Amino acid sequence: MSRSILIVSPDPATSHILTEILRKQWDTLAFKKFHLVLDAIYSEIPSILIVDIAADPEIVPLLNMIKDDPLFSGLPVLAILDDPDHVPDWNKVRVDDYIWRKDIEEEIIIKVNLCGLRSRRIVEVNPLTRLPGNISINRQIQRRLDEGESFALGYADLDYFKPYNDTYGFSRGDDVIRITGRLILNITKNRQPRNSFVGHIGGDDFLCLTDVDVMEPVCEEIIEAFNRIIPTFYDPEHRKAGFIKAYDRAGLEQTFPFISVSIGVVCADGTDFSHYGELTEIASEMKSFAKKHEGSCYRLNRRNYIAPVGKDRRSP
């Protein structure tokens, strides 16, 4: 689980005080402007975001834009204020708590802990990837269906992950899960910053929602990025061989290729589905078709994309 805190303040003294106090318990990064923090948020969702709205009122519209995104709606935000006579309209500022600047040195640890605890109680996220889980996923799909939106759903699953986990252990397996979630999140948000969604179903299963015309480029980029980075998670001798040996479910030693990713895609035009279960069932079927292909690929109805030869690793 992330133990990072991002600080946004144009005031160097405030940033310094916060960093000095908080870095004993958290990894901290400070930024002068809110737009500079966006890449860090997309790369890994922090535990807490601290924003100095008193020193820079321009933070508010950008902050509200981030909090309006379902992926970041559960991100705890702590605001720094100066003047009790000029408290903002809380209906227009998407923060979870506030602290007076004069009280930072005495109260910031308590405020940060309470803000994080409150968020964990009310928001359902995967503790490993910090991505929304099944409840949020189902709500996002159903909302789009209820509102008659046209959108695409991508259901991603890792192939040959169990042999990797058995060979290298849970800790390194978690690293693969974490980087997979980060890749899917970054690529999806780069392709469609607004009204897209990424969730972690559990284990090595992920889901993303985008506009219909965005999904195939997203899948292609996910596959190419994944195939490029996954060999780095293997030891040198396995990278050289291009495979690992592990025991299958029957207890027999087998040769397994490097982990690949299979993605099933289904599109909704706003009229052909009424329940999220219908959509996820078809996406699961498409994913099963994709898993029949060697190497990473996605399947969308009768169309498919298979990673180019040389960009994925195969068993000899």
Secondary structure, 3 states (H helix, E strand, C coil): CCCEEEEECCCHHHHHHHHHHHCCCCEEEEECCHHHHHHHHHHCCCCEEEECCCCCCCHHHHHHHHHHCCCCCCCCEEEEECCCCCCCCCCCCCCCEEEEHHHHHHHHHHHHHHHHHHHHHHCCECCCCCCECHHHHHHHHHHHHHCCCCEEEEEEEEECHHHHHHHHCHHHHHHHHHHHHHHHHHHHHHHCCCCCEEEEEECCEEEEEECHHHHHHHHHHHHHHHHHHHHHHCCHHHHHHCEEEEECCCCCEEEEECCEEEEEEEEECCCCCCCHHHHHHHHHHHHHHHHCCCCCEEEECCEEEECCCCCCCCCC
